[in-house]
Amino acid sequence: MRIFLPLAFMILLAPDAPAQSWPSQPVHLIVPASPGSSLDIVARILGERLQAQWKQPVVVESKPGAGGMLGMNAVAKAPADGLTLGVGFNGPIAIAPLLYRKMAYDPAEELVPVVLTTSQPNLLAVAAAHPANTVAELVAWAKQQDGKLLYASVGNGSSSHLTMELFKRAATFGGTHVPYRGSPQAALSVATGETHAIFAVEPALLPLLQAGRLKLLAATSNKRMPHLRDLPTMAESGYPEVVSLAWNGFFAPAGTPTTVVDKINVDVNAALNEPSAREALLKQGLVPGGQAPAEFKALIEEESRKWAPIVREAQIKLD
């Protein structure tokens, strides 16, 4: 005797069906930062590999603004089919909820962490012509300015912003925050003397470093970076509390099928393990990530706990 099952029940017996047919259309990868930023570099390096895996175009779209929240809101509001993904980072994911009473989206409820893509320390940079050549000299110079120091960041609430807030309080000097819509503009402002200092990731600074327009004073990593052996850490420079990592990763809209999320996770991990991709990322100072969605979620929650007291003590509110 043949048994005929309802179609809905047959679908339940085949939970991998969405992943098997995904993606059937081009995948849009939203970058909540300017072209040329570290996020843009990550998106393009991985997008090229994923396009080959998925047999569909991976379209990288830059949506800078509001410290990354404009782009991540677009991801949160997109259809939950896995065809719109975002490259989120510390600011609009873990830190913004600490800064804003009301946001256009709820990162914890409307976005699904898929995979950590890269992480890297922030580097403290000043203009090549700046009189300070060490962290101690910069602190002394900043104190002489009597609060007139201007420090750039890649956006309100970013790791770039809060790391300088942490440094200011640790070294007890004053200054004014000047946020920009992305890392290229922020780094350029330091090189031209529009602002005086910045904490930013290496890819954002690299073109201006290579051009001799910026110089580095320290890194916020726990130990010296292998390719920058001569660059001291902030701890070595007298500020052990100034440790921070800028991280980024893929996010999908809430409600995206778990099988699709898992497939993207597996495929991005594979792309991150390709020797050519790893080499390209490391050359930019980006340390390849790669982990399960649950591990990435735990990292985000840990970051929120870490920065909450800093935001509270510094009384940083952006609305």
Backbone as a ProteinNet text record, in pm:
[ID]
protein_1_A
[PRIMARY]
MRIFLPLAFMILLAPDAPAQSWPSQPVHLIVPASPGSSLDIVARILGERLQAQWKQPVVVESKPGAGGMLGMNAVAKAPADGLTLGVGFNGPIAIAPLLYRKMAYDPAEELVPVVLTTSQPNLLAVAAAHPANTVAELVAWAKQQDGKLLYASVGNGSSSHLTMELFKRAATFGGTHVPYRGSPQAALSVATGETHAIFAVEPALLPLLQAGRLKLLAATSNKRMPHLRDLPTMAESGYPEVVSLAWNGFFAPAGTPTTVVDKINVDVNAALNEPSAREALLKQGLVPGGQAPAEFKALIEEESRKWAPIVREAQIKLD
[TERTIARY]
85.4	0	89.2	58.2	135.3	76	164.2	120.3	155.2	54.7	75.1	82.1	192.6	212	177.5	121.1	95.3	225.1	215.7	334.3	406.8	333.4	397.4	480.7	426.6	499.6	626.1	617.7	734.5	843.9	805	903.3	973.5	895.3	955.7	1057.1	1036.7	1130.4	1257.7	1257.5	1373.8	1420.6	1476.4	1513.9	1625.4	1701.3	1812.1	1768.1	1639.2	1592.2	1629.7	1609.9	1648.5	1796.3	1881.2	2025.3	2065.7	1996	2031.4	2008.2	1904.4	1872.3	1929.8	1990.1	2043.3	2188.1	2232.1	2149	2105.1	1983.4	1931.1	1934.4	1979.1	1987.5	2115.7	2153.4	2271.2	2258	2369.9	2374.3	2428.9	2357.6	2399.3	2468.6	2589.5	2670.7	2686.9	2614.7	2613.9	2730.7	2807	2920.3	2881.3	2867.2	2823.2	2937.6	3022.1	3137.2	3174.4	3266.3	3304	3387.4	3385.3	3476	3621.2	3701.4	3840.3	3864.4	3756.6	3770.4	3808.5	3846.1	3882.3	3764.6	3642.5	3524.3	3505.7	3529.9	3517.1	3619.7	3740.5	3845.4	3804.4	3753.3	3707.8	3598.1	3500.4	3387	3432.9	3526.9	3569.6	3659.1	3745.9	3831	3745.5	3651.8	3566.1	3459.5	3405.9	3303	3349.9	3474.7	3530.3	3532.5	3572.1	3576.7	3437.2	3345.7	3210.3	3135.3	3161.6	3098	3133.3	3257.2	3299.4	3232.5	3214.9	3150.8	3002.5	2936.7	2791.3	2739.1	2828.2	2786.2	2681.7	2689.2	2602.1	2685.6	2651.1	2724.2	2709.7	2816.8	2813	2835.6	2730.1	2732	2763.8	2878.6	2918.8	2861.5	2783.2	2718.8	2765.7	2819.1	2860	2743	2712.4	2608.2	2663.3	2754.4	2810.4	2711.3	2738.5	2656.2	2609.3	2594.2	2544.2	2627	2759.5	2846.1	2823.3	2779.9	2755.2	2611.2	2530.4	2392.6	2304.5	2334.1	2252.9	2257.6	2377.7	2391.9	2335.2	2356.7	2307.4	2155.9	2097.2	1951.2	1894.9	1965.6	1921.5	1925.1	2025.1	2033	1919.1	1896.9	1792.8	1655.1	1631.6	1499.5	1485.4	1590.5	1586.2	1509.2	1459.7	1393.4	1486	1430.1	1509.9	1532.5	1596.9	1621.4	1770.1	1855.4	1998.9	2060.1	1977.4	2029.3	2078.8	2055.4	2112.5	2185.7	2314.7	2399.4	2470.2	2524.2	2597.7	2727.5	2825.7	2953.1	2947.3	2898.7	2885.2	3014.2	3025.8	3145.1	3104.3	3203.7	3178.1	3070.3	3091.4	3008.1	2858.9	2806.9	2661.8	2600.7	2684.6	2634.4	2639.5	2757.7	2774.5	2773.3	2811.8	2829.9	2713.4	2656.2	2546.9	2432.3	2390.6	2282.2	2317	2446	2488.5	2482.2	2479.6	2489.1	2355.6	2263.2	2136.1	2019.5	1929.9	1809.2	1717	1718.6	1632.7	1709.9	1704.2	1769.3	1665.4	1699.1	1607.5	1595.1	1688.6	1686.3	1743.2	1712.6	1765.2	1863.6	1995.3	2093.6	2071.4	2033	2016.9	1893	1792.3	1666.1	1648	1707.4	1680.9	1795.8	1909.1	2024.4	2075.8	2117.6	2172.1	2322.4	2405	2549.1	2577	2649.7	2677.5	2818.8	2917	3055.9	3146.5	3244.1	3347.8	3439.2	3461.8	3546.2	3690.8	3712.3	3848.9	3846	3962.1	3979.5	4118.8	4137.7	4266.7	4273.9	4392.8	4404.6	4391.9	4360.6	4368.1	4512.3	4552.7	4685.7	4672.5	4755.5	4755.4	4845.3	4785.9	4859.9	4848.2	4953.5	4956.7	5018.4	5012.3	5073.2	5224.2	5283.6	5428.4	5506	5450.8	5520.7	5493.3	5409.5	5376.3	5500.7	5517.1	5638.3	5649.5	5538.5	5543	5586.2	5680.7	5726	5700.3	5647.1	5611.8	5478.2	5419.3	5294.3	5316.3	5426.1	5455.1	5466.5	5529.6	5543.5	5409.1	5323.2	5190.5	5108.8	5116	5042.7	5092	5222	5277.6	5232.2	5234.1	5189.9	5042.6	4961.2	4816.8	4786.5	4859.4	4835.3	4875.4	4973.5	5013.1	4905.5	4823.3	4719.2	4599.6	4595.7	4489.8	4350.7	4333.1	4201.8	4170.9	4265.9	4239.6	4274.1	4320.8	4350.4	4222.1	4230.7	4118.6	4152.9	4068.7	4096.4	3986.6	4030.2	3937.3	3893.3	3780.2	3737.1	3661.5	3641.3	3569.9	3418.9	3373	3230.4	3194.7	3086.4	3038.4	3014.1	3066.5	3042.8	3127.3	3218.8	3305.1	3415.4	3482.4	3598.3	3704.3	3717.1	3810.7	3780.7	3655.2	3611.2	3634.9	3582.3	3586.8	3728	3812.6	3950.6	4021.1	3995.3	4055.4	3995.4	3866.7	3806.2	3873.4	3899.6	3966.9	4108.1	4178.5	4314.1	4314.5	4221.8	4212.2	4197.3	4108.3	4084.4	4203.2	4268.1	4383.4	4501.5	4518.2	4632.3	4597	4471	4419.9	4454.1	4418.6	4427.3	4292.5	4268.5	4140.8	4149.8	4035.9	4031.5	3889.4	3873.4	3741.5	3733.6	3625.9	3602.9	3551	3612.1	3567.1	3536.4	3408.7	3374.4	3365.2	3402.7	3393.2	3308.9	3268	3185.6	3275.9	3355.5	3441.4	3588.4	3668.8	3810.8	3895.8	3871.6	3958.4	3956.6	3836.2	3826.6	3888.3	3866.3	3919.2	4071.8	4130.5	4277	4335.3	4270	4318.8	4316.5	4218.1	4208.2	4329.8	4384.6	4504.5	4626.5	4634.8	4750.3	4758.4	4643.5	4642.1	4649.5	4640.2	4645.2	4511.1	4404.8	4270.1	4237.3	4286.7	4279.2	4420.2	4437.5	4572.8	4609.9	4514	4545.6	4424.9	4451.1	4342.2	4385	4290.3	4303.7	4223.9	4288.2	4218.7	4291.6	4224.6	4286.8	4385.2	4477.7	4586.3	4541.6	4442.1	4403.8	4361.5	4299.4	4255.2	4372.8	4483.5	4599.7	4705.9	4702.6	4811.6	4849.9	4755.1	4796.5	4872.2	4827.3	4891.8	5023.3	5033.7	5160.9	5263.9	5221	5311.3	5354.7	5266.8	5299.6	5382.8	5409	5489.4	5416.6	5284.2	5205.5	5157.6	5165.6	5131	5244.9	5247.5	5340	5265.1	5310	5245.3	5320.1	5243.7	5303.9	5286.3	5176.3	5152.4	5033.2	5019.2	4906.2	4830.7	4702.1	4618.9	4608	4697.8	4698.9	4767.6	4750.8	4814.6	4964.8	5004.5	5146.5	5176.2	5303.2	5342.6	5296.8	5263.1	5218.1	5339.2	5327.2	5442.1	5508.2	5426.8	5483.9	5519.8	5493.5	5530	5604.6	5714.6	5789.2	5842.4	5864.7	5920.6	5814.1	5687.6	5579.6	5538.8	5555.9	5519.8	5368.7	5325.8	5184.7	5156.9	5029	4993.1	5036.2	5030.1	5073.5	5221.8	5302.1	5444.9	5472.9	5378.3	5393.9	5341.9	5299.7	5257	5108.5	5029.8	4884.1	4827.5	4844.7	4800.9	4650.2	4573.2	4427.8	4377.1	4461.9	4419.2	4444.9	4357.7	4361.6	4225.8	4225.7	4098.3	4121.8	4022.3	4025.4	3906	3930.9	3821.4	3789.9	3664.8	3627.9	3513.1	3495.2	3382.1	3337.5	3217.1	3164.3	3039.3	2996.6	2876.2	2752.9	2649.1	2519.1	2409.2	2303	2185.5	2062.9	1956.7	1833.3	1778.1	1720.3	1655.9	1547.8	1537	1438.9	1497.2	1621.6	1687.6	1696.1	1657.6	1659.8	1795.1	1790.8	1913.9	2004.1	1943	2023.1	2100	2039.2	2106.9	2218.7	2190.2	2293.1	2411.8	2383.9	2491.5	2571.4	2502.3	2573.4	2666	2615.6	2699.5	2819.9	2795.1	2903.4	3011.6	2970.9	3065.7	3143.1	3072.1	3136.2	3231.7	3195.2	3285.8	3408.5	3388.5	3503.4	3598.4	3541.4	3624.1	3701.1	3633.3	3699.1	3812	3788.2	3890.6	4011.9	3992.6	4103.4	4177.6	4130.9	4204.7	4335.8	4448.8	4578	4582.9	4525.4	4531.2	4450.1	4335.1	4252	4321.3	4377	4447.1	4564.7	4638.6	4754.1	4709.4	4600.8	4551.7	4504.1	4437.4	4388.7	4504	4595.7	4708.5	4795.5	4806	4884.9	4825.9	4696.6	4627.6	4621.9	4686.1	4682.1	4555.4	4480.4	4354.1	4377.3	4347.7	4366.6	4240.6	4249	4129.4	4062.2	3929.5	3852.4	3805.9	3674.6	3618.6	3580.6	3451.1	3401.8	3253.8	3192.2	3049.9	2966.6	2841.5	2754.4	2741.6	2731	2715	2837.2	2955.3	3078	3086	3043.5	3042.7	2943.8	2829	2729.2	2784.9	2857.4	2915.6	3019.1	3096.6	3194.2	3125.4	3015.5	2941.4	2889.4	2835.1	2782.4	2894.2	3010.2	3125.5	3171.7	3171.4	3211.1	3116.2	2988.2	2889.7	2915.8	2945.7	2974.7	3102.3	3200.8	3329.1	3315.7	3243.1	3239.7	3130.7	3035	2924.7	2973.9	3063.9	3108.1	3188	3259	3336.9	3243.9	3141.2	3041.7	2971.1	2935.6	2863.4	2949.4	3073.3	3160.9	3197.8	3212.1	3245.7	3121	3003.8	2875.5	2857.2	2884.4	2869.8	2727.5	2651.2	2517.5	2504.7	2450.4	2444.6	2303.4	2208.8	2074.2	2011.4
-119.5	0	124.8	218.6	342.9	445.7	518.2	622.7	758.7	842.9	977.6	1076.6	1149.4	1245.7	1386.1	1469.1	1608.2	1677.7	1770.9	1843.6	1912.7	1977.3	2049.7	1954.9	1831.1	1734.6	1688.4	1674.4	1633	1739.1	1865.9	1973.7	1966.3	1934.8	1923.8	1809.7	1707.6	1596.2	1628.9	1744.7	1783.1	1921.7	1935.8	2066.7	2132.6	2055.9	2114.4	2171.4	2163.1	2208.3	2352.4	2449.6	2587.2	2600.2	2530.9	2541.7	2478.7	2369.5	2300.9	2387.9	2471.8	2555.6	2697	2726.9	2862.1	2869.9	2981.5	3093.9	3074.6	3108.2	3097.4	3231.3	3335.6	3470.8	3536.4	3653.2	3723.7	3755.7	3752.9	3784	3925.7	4007.3	4145.2	4152.2	4202.6	4213.4	4361.1	4404.8	4546	4576.1	4678.7	4724.7	4858.9	4867.1	4992.6	5091.6	5104.3	5194.5	5233.3	5326.9	5381	5283	5297	5218.2	5244.8	5139.4	5154.3	5128.5	5118.9	5090.8	4945.4	4911.3	4772.5	4678.8	4725.3	4641.7	4614.8	4716.5	4702.2	4601.8	4606.8	4513	4370.6	4349.7	4216.8	4166.3	4253.4	4214.1	4172.9	4245.3	4217.2	4093.2	4075.5	3955.8	3830	3832.2	3715	3702.4	3816.1	3812.6	3743.7	3766.8	3703.7	3551.8	3502.3	3357.1	3297.9	3369.6	3318.3	3314.2	3411.4	3412.9	3285.8	3244	3121.5	2998.6	2998.9	2885.4	2878.8	2994.6	3000.1	3003	3024.8	3032.2	3141.2	3243.2	3359.6	3485.1	3598	3720.8	3760.5	3810.5	3869.7	4019	4095.9	4240.1	4314.5	4381.8	4457.8	4598.9	4637.5	4769.1	4847.4	4966.8	5052.4	5137.8	5130.8	5214.5	5276.3	5374.3	5436	5531.5	5566.9	5665.7	5619.2	5715.4	5690.3	5585.9	5591.8	5497.9	5353.9	5329.7	5193.8	5149.1	5227.1	5185.4	5193.2	5283.6	5296	5166.5	5115.2	4991.9	4871.3	4861.5	4745	4747.2	4866.5	4874.7	4820.7	4848.4	4796.1	4643.6	4585.4	4439.6	4386.9	4451.8	4406.8	4408	4503.4	4518	4441.3	4374.5	4300	4169.5	4111.2	3980.4	3876.4	3787.7	3687.5	3563.8	3585.7	3475.5	3448.8	3521.8	3501.6	3568.8	3637.4	3702.4	3843.6	3893.7	4021	3996.9	4020.2	4002.9	4134.1	4146.9	4267.3	4233.9	4322.4	4307.9	4401.3	4349.7	4430.4	4434.9	4534.3	4547.3	4595.9	4615.6	4650.2	4757.1	4869.1	4987.1	4964.4	4933.5	4922.6	4795.2	4703.1	4575.8	4568	4585.3	4564.8	4693.5	4805.3	4929.4	5025.7	5035.1	5130.7	5116.7	4994	4983.8	5045.8	5062.7	5126.9	5278.8	5329.8	5473.9	5539.7	5462.7	5518.4	5462.5	5549.2	5502.5	5430.6	5477.3	5417.4	5406.4	5287.7	5264.2	5220.3	5235.1	5195.1	5043.2	4973.3	4827.3	4778.9	4656.7	4594.6	4485.9	4509.7	4411.6	4272.2	4262.3	4130.9	4057.3	4133.1	4072.3	4063.8	4156.8	4165.7	4121.1	4085.4	4040	3907.8	3821.4	3691.2	3690.1	3670.8	3656.8	3528.8	3541	3424.5	3373.1	3461.9	3418.6	3539.1	3525.6	3626.4	3620.4	3734.5	3735	3772.6	3886.6	3922.8	4001.2	4010	4098.3	4158.2	4271.6	4336.1	4443.5	4470	4576.2	4712.1	4811.2	4948.7	4996.6	5080.9	5140	5289	5340.8	5483.8	5554	5646.2	5714.9	5865.5	5933.1	6079.4	6116.1	6242.8	6288.4	6268.1	6243.4	6221.1	6338.8	6459.1	6579.2	6611	6530.9	6559	6546.3	6634.6	6629.1	6504.2	6435.9	6316.6	6194.5	6119.3	5995.4	5874.1	5896.6	5788.8	5822.6	5724.1	5748.6	5850.5	5838.4	5931.8	6074.8	6090.9	6225	6279.7	6192	6237.7	6281.8	6207.1	6243.7	6379.4	6398	6525.8	6639.6	6615.4	6718.1	6748.8	6643.4	6662	6745	6721	6797.3	6943.6	6969.6	7107.3	7182.4	7107.6	7170.7	7217.3	7176.6	7220.3	7189	7064.9	7021.1	7050.3	7106.9	7144.8	7035	6921.8	6811.2	6765.2	6738.8	6686	6544.2	6450	6311.8	6260.7	6202.4	6151.2	6009.8	5968.9	5829.3	5794.5	5665.7	5621	5631.9	5680.2	5700.6	5696	5760	5758.4	5615.9	5585.1	5453.8	5342.4	5375	5272.6	5233.5	5123.4	5083.5	5192.1	5256.1	5367.8	5479.2	5511.4	5617.8	5578.5	5463.8	5427.5	5395	5346.7	5319.8	5449.5	5555.9	5684.4	5738	5715.7	5756.6	5684.1	5555.9	5476.4	5530.9	5563.9	5617.8	5754.8	5840	5974.2	5965.7	5877.1	5866.6	5803.4	5706.7	5642	5737.7	5824.2	5916.7	6055	6076.2	6202.2	6325.3	6321.3	6441.7	6465.5	6587	6622.7	6627.6	6641.4	6649.5	6644	6669.3	6670.7	6564.5	6489.4	6383.2	6441.3	6398.2	6439.4	6312.3	6272.1	6149.2	6173.2	6073.5	6079	5961.8	5970.1	5864.3	5760.4	5694.3	5590.5	5617.6	5512.9	5521.8	5601.7	5598.3	5676.6	5825.6	5880.4	6023.2	6054.8	5966.7	5990.4	5989.4	5891	5882.3	6002.1	6041.6	6156.1	6283.8	6297.1	6417.8	6432.1	6318.8	6322.6	6357.4	6297.9	6324	6470	6533.2	6672.8	6772.7	6723.8	6812.9	6869.1	6822.8	6866.3	6816.4	6697.1	6642.2	6597.1	6556.8	6531.9	6386	6299.3	6159.4	6071.9	5941.7	5847.5	5707.4	5631.2	5487.3	5426.9	5346.4	5282.8	5154.2	5068.5	4944.1	4971.1	4879.6	4900.3	4926.8	4854.1	4880.3	5024.6	5086	5225.1	5320.9	5283.3	5371.5	5340.4	5219.2	5169.1	5259	5306.7	5391.3	5516.6	5578.6	5700.5	5670.3	5552.3	5509.8	5486.4	5417.9	5388.1	5515.5	5615	5742.6	5833.2	5788.9	5868.1	5985.9	5979.2	6091.3	6068.4	5943.8	5910.2	5831.1	5829.2	5741.8	5677.3	5559	5481.9	5496.6	5500.5	5511.5	5384.5	5312.2	5191.1	5114.2	4989.6	4902.9	4862.7	4835.6	4800.2	4649.4	4573.3	4428.2	4388.7	4263.1	4212.8	4193.1	4165.9	4149.2	4213.2	4230.9	4296.9	4216.9	4290.4	4226.8	4170.2	4047.3	3981.9	4064.3	4136.4	4212.4	4355.7	4392.1	4525.2	4509.3	4437	4401.1	4523.6	4632.9	4752.2	4841.3	4807.7	4889.8	4838.6	4918.9	4872.4	4865.8	4788.8	4786.8	4905	4933.1	5037.7	4997	4866.3	4818.5	4845.9	4818.8	4845.7	4995.6	5074.9	5220.7	5281.6	5195.8	5244.6	5243.5	5188	5189.9	5049.3	4958.7	4820.1	4805.1	4904.5	4894.1	4925.2	4983.8	5021.6	4905.1	4807.2	4690.2	4679.2	4672.5	4659.1	4597.1	4524.8	4466.7	4518	4554.3	4584.6	4455.4	4412.6	4288.9	4314.5	4223.9	4233.6	4093.8	4084.5	3954.2	3966.4	3854.9	3850.9	3838.8	3914.5	3909.2	3890.5	3822.9	3802.6	3855.7	3887	3929.5	3818.5	3854.4	3755.3	3681.9	3554.4	3474.3	3400.6	3430.1	3356.5	3209.4	3117.2	2975.1	2932.3	2856	2810.8	2734.6	2658.3	2582.6	2674.5	2787.7	2884.1	2953.7	2991.8	3052.8	2959	2832.4	2734.7	2715.3	2719.1	2704.3	2822.8	2944.1	3062.9	3055.1	3010.8	2997.4	2902.2	2786.8	2687	2741.9	2809.2	2860.4	2975.1	3062.8	3172.2	3116.7	3018.1	2954	2894.9	2831.8	2773.8	2882.9	2995.5	3106.6	3164.4	3176.6	3230.8	3139.6	3011.3	2915.7	2898.9	2962.3	2958.4	3035.2	2975.9	3043.1	3181.9	3197.3	3328.6	3433.2	3391.5	3485.1	3522.8	3423.7	3451.4	3545.8	3520.8	3605.7	3748.8	3762.8	3896.2	3971.6	3901.5	3964.9	4002.1	3908.4	3933.5	4047.4	4059.9	4167.8	4303.9	4304.4	4427.8	4445.5	4354.9	4363.2	4306.3	4229.2	4170	4024.4	3987.1	3849.1	3769.9	3668.4	3592.1	3529.4	3531.6	3473.6	3334.5	3313.7	3183.9	3106	3094.3	3017.8	2991.3	2916.9	2885.8	3007.7	3014.1	3127.2	3148.7	3041	3054.9	3119.3	3086.8	3146.2	3294.5	3330.3	3470.8	3548.7	3491.5	3555.6	3578.5	3480.5	3492.6	3605	3620.6	3729	3864.8	3878.8	4004.6	4038.4	3940.4	3962.3	4001.2	3940.4	3973.5	4116.9	4159.9	4296	4398.9	4369	4460.5	4477.9	4367.2	4374.7	4454	4440.2	4508.5	4659.6	4704.8	4848	4922.3	4851.5	4917.6	5011.5	4969.1	5062	5180.2	5160.9	5270.5	5376.5	5331	5425	5497.6	5424.6	5484.1	5584.8	5547.9	5636.5	5763	5746.3	5862.6	5943.2	5891.9	5960	5988.1	5886	5899.9	5861.3	5956.4	5933.2	6009	5942.7	6002.6	6038.7	6035.1	6084.6	6145.7
0	0	0	-87.4	-95.2	0.1	70.9	164.2	105.9	92.3	38.5	154.1	163.4	271.4	223.4	312.5	276.2	237.3	144.9	97.1	211.6	303	414.2	499.3	519.5	602	529.8	397.5	320.5	327.4	329.3	340.2	474.8	580.8	713.8	719	638.8	637	560.7	490.9	411.3	452.2	575	626.1	548.3	470.2	395.4	260.9	229	98.4	67.8	159.3	127.4	95.8	168.8	146.2	13.7	-24.6	-148.6	-270.5	-266.9	-382.4	-371	-256.5	-232.6	-277.5	-341.3	-385.1	-530.7	-557	-693.6	-764.5	-693.7	-748.9	-697.7	-751.6	-700.8	-552	-482.4	-339.9	-323.3	-245.9	-220.9	-85.4	-86.7	33.9	68.4	171.7	209	302.7	266.2	345.8	407.4	539.9	602.9	623.4	521.8	527.3	385.5	374	243.8	161.7	28.7	-55.7	-15.2	-12.2	27.7	175.2	252.9	396.4	417.6	540.7	570.7	547	578.2	554.5	405.9	324.9	179.7	127.7	182.1	141.4	175.9	297.4	338.9	246	218.6	134.2	-5	-61.2	-198.7	-206.6	-108.7	-108.3	-92.8	2.1	23.9	-84.2	-129.2	-231.9	-359.2	-395	-514.8	-500.8	-383.6	-360.9	-350.9	-283.2	-266	-398.6	-482.2	-614.5	-692.3	-681.2	-749.6	-688.5	-556	-489.4	-520.7	-519.2	-528.6	-671.6	-766.6	-908.4	-930.7	-849	-861.2	-833.2	-895.4	-865.2	-718.3	-659.5	-525.5	-544.8	-523.1	-550.1	-421.3	-415.9	-298	-307.9	-207.6	-205.8	-82.8	-104.6	7.4	52.9	183.4	242.8	371	359.5	480.4	545	668.3	737.1	872.6	963	1098.5	1171	1156.1	1226	1188.1	1065.2	1018.5	1034	1104.9	1131.8	1008.6	916.6	795.4	715.5	696.3	619.8	691.2	822	894.8	909.1	911	911.1	780.2	669.8	540	539.8	604.5	613.9	701.5	815	907.8	843.9	753.8	692.6	561.8	519.4	393.3	409.9	299.8	309	369.8	450.9	522	435.4	320.3	228.3	207.2	279.4	265.2	144.7	64.6	-56.1	-28.6	93.6	137.5	268.2	266.1	383.1	412	530.4	566.4	635	618.8	690.1	810.2	922.1	1042.7	1122.1	1208.1	1291.5	1430.1	1518	1658.4	1674	1606.7	1628.3	1618.1	1497.6	1481.1	1536.8	1586.3	1636.6	1789.2	1847.1	1991.8	2071.8	2007.1	2081.7	2067.1	1949.1	1926.7	2026.5	2064	2162.7	2297.5	2325	2449	2438.4	2315.6	2291.7	2261.2	2205.2	2159	2239.4	2280.7	2348.2	2250.6	2125.6	2024.5	1894	1833.5	1705.8	1603.6	1477.2	1370.4	1361.1	1421.8	1422.3	1555	1590.4	1711.5	1668	1687	1638.4	1693.9	1820.6	1883	1832.5	1788.9	1748.2	1596.9	1523	1379.1	1290.5	1352.1	1274.7	1330.4	1243	1281.7	1255.2	1358.6	1335.4	1256.5	1147.4	1062	1083	1073.7	1087.9	1108.9	1197.4	1214.2	1091.9	1028.5	908.8	940.4	1006.4	1045.4	1176.1	1238.3	1353.1	1344.2	1404.4	1401.5	1509.4	1560.1	1659	1593.7	1672.2	1625.3	1638.4	1547.7	1549.9	1576.1	1664.5	1695.4	1594.5	1517.9	1412.1	1425.6	1384.8	1376.4	1242.5	1207.6	1083.3	1087.3	972.7	966.9	1023.3	1009	1056.1	1203.3	1268.2	1408	1495	1594.6	1678.8	1765.5	1793.3	1879.1	1800.2	1856	1794.2	1883.5	2002.2	2094.2	2159.9	2224.2	2295.5	2406.6	2479.6	2588.2	2536.3	2421.2	2362.9	2316.2	2265.3	2223.2	2344	2452.7	2574	2624.3	2628.5	2674.4	2583.5	2452.8	2357	2376.1	2392.8	2409.4	2532.8	2640	2762.1	2745.5	2662.5	2634.7	2556.4	2481.2	2398.6	2480.5	2608	2699.1	2643.4	2599.6	2553	2407.6	2334.1	2195	2094.8	2143.4	2053.4	1984	1854.8	1776.9	1735.1	1771.2	1732.4	1641	1531.1	1430.8	1467	1411.8	1421.2	1294.6	1273.7	1154	1171.2	1286.1	1308.3	1455	1491.6	1629.1	1677.6	1794.5	1852.9	1796.1	1707.1	1648.7	1746.2	1717.8	1796.8	1792.4	1677.5	1660.3	1760.2	1776.3	1867	2013.3	2054.1	2195.6	2243.3	2152.9	2193.8	2232.3	2158.6	2194.8	2324	2346.6	2473.3	2590.4	2570.3	2673	2698.4	2591.8	2602.9	2670.8	2633.4	2693	2844.9	2888.8	3032.5	3105.1	3038.9	3100.6	3113.4	3011.7	3010.4	3063	3095.1	3152.1	3069.2	2942.2	2859.9	2794.2	2751.1	2690.2	2538.8	2476.4	2331	2281.5	2152.7	2089.5	1981.2	1984.6	1887.2	1756.3	1644.4	1511.3	1431.7	1424.3	1351.2	1200.8	1123.2	977.3	928.5	805	746	679.7	761.8	709.4	734.7	718.4	752.4	654.2	522.3	433.4	466.3	488.5	520.1	655.6	752.3	886.3	884.8	819.2	812.9	738.4	630.3	553.3	636	723.7	805.9	897.6	942.5	1026.8	942.2	825.3	737.4	696.2	677.1	631.5	745.9	870.7	985.6	1026.3	961.1	999.6	1139.9	1171.8	1307.5	1347	1471.8	1521.2	1543.7	1563.3	1593	1565.3	1550.7	1526.5	1569.3	1619.2	1632.8	1517.5	1435.9	1324	1288.7	1213.4	1171.7	1058.4	1040.7	945.5	802.4	747.3	608.1	582.9	683.7	667.6	659.9	721.7	730.6	626	572.5	490	372.2	290	176.7	220.2	329.1	376.8	448.1	509.2	567.9	458.1	353.2	242.1	169.7	171.7	107.5	197.2	319.5	411.6	472.2	475.4	527.8	670.8	718.5	855.8	918.6	1051.6	1124	1238.5	1276.9	1382.4	1513.7	1623.6	1756.6	1839.2	1820.3	1901	1846.4	1894.1	1857.7	1983.5	1969.2	2084.7	2105.6	2045	2061.2	2191.4	2230.8	2352.1	2333.6	2210.9	2180.3	2045.4	2016.8	1892.4	1770.5	1664.7	1542.4	1468.1	1414.7	1350.7	1240.1	1161.7	1049.9	1088.6	1215.6	1265.9	1397.6	1391.7	1512.7	1587.4	1515.4	1579.5	1642.6	1622.4	1675.8	1813.7	1919	2053.4	2071.9	2170.8	2206.9	2300.4	2320.9	2416.6	2557.6	2586.7	2718.4	2738.9	2636.9	2645.3	2657.9	2610.3	2613.4	2743.5	2836.6	2967.3	2991.9	2898	2911.8	2888.3	2984.9	2967.9	2953.3	2999.3	2988	2847.3	2764.7	2629.5	2533.9	2540.8	2454.3	2385.9	2255.7	2184.8	2048	2001.6	1868.5	1790.6	1667.2	1576	1501.7	1505.1	1438	1341.5	1250	1157.3	1119	1067.1	1030	946.2	891.9	809.8	899.3	860.7	928.2	824.4	866	781.9	855.8	783.2	850.4	938.6	1051.8	1138.5	1060.2	1086	1013.6	895	859.6	752.1	792.6	706.1	743.6	799.5	906.3	971.5	875.3	786.5	690.7	597	562.1	475.4	552.4	676.9	761.4	776	800.2	817.8	688.9	576.3	448.2	424.6	451	433.7	526.8	650.6	747.4	696	647.7	597.6	478.2	388.1	266.3	296.1	390.8	427.4	498.9	586.6	650.9	546.8	444.3	337.8	264.3	236.3	167	251.8	382.5	472.5	482.5	455.3	464.1	332.5	226.4	100.7	117.7	81.6	99.3	36.9	-82	-148.5	-73.1	-17.3	58.9	189.7	258.3	383.5	360.1	254.7	223.4	194.4	118	83	206.4	297.7	419.9	512.8	532.8	622.1	570.4	439.6	380.6	415.6	444.4	481.9	634.2	707.4	853.2	912.4	832.5	876.3	912.4	1036.1	1081.1	1048.1	960.8	923	1044.3	1043.9	1153.3	1117.1	1122.7	1089.9	1214.1	1238.4	1352.8	1331.6	1422.4	1412.1	1449.4	1403	1437.5	1588	1665.2	1810.5	1874.4	1824.2	1878.2	1846.6	1727.2	1688.1	1774.2	1799.7	1885.4	2025.7	2078.9	2212.9	2216.8	2109.9	2102.3	2108.3	2036.6	2034.5	2173.8	2242.1	2377	2473.7	2458.2	2542.5	2518	2392.2	2358.1	2419.9	2417.6	2477.1	2626.1	2693.6	2836.9	2863.7	2778.2	2797.6	2785.1	2682.2	2652.9	2728.8	2786.3	2857.6	2967.3	3056.6	3161.1	3107.4	2998	2939.4	2883.3	2812.5	2758.3	2870.9	2975.4	3089.1	3163.1	3193.2	3269.7	3191.5	3059.4	2975.5	2939	2978.2	2952.1	2802	2722.2	2577	2538.9	2492.6	2440.2	2309.8	2210	2076.5	2033.9	2126.3	2092.9	2216.2
[MASK]
+++++++++++++++++++++++++++++++++++++++++++++++++++++++++++++++++++++++++++++++++++++++++++++++++++++++++++++++++++++++++++++++++++++++++++++++++++++++++++++++++++++++++++++++++++++++++++++++++++++++++++++++++++++++++++++++++++++++++++++++++++++++++++++++++++++++++++++++++++++++++++++++++++++++++++++++++++++++++++++++

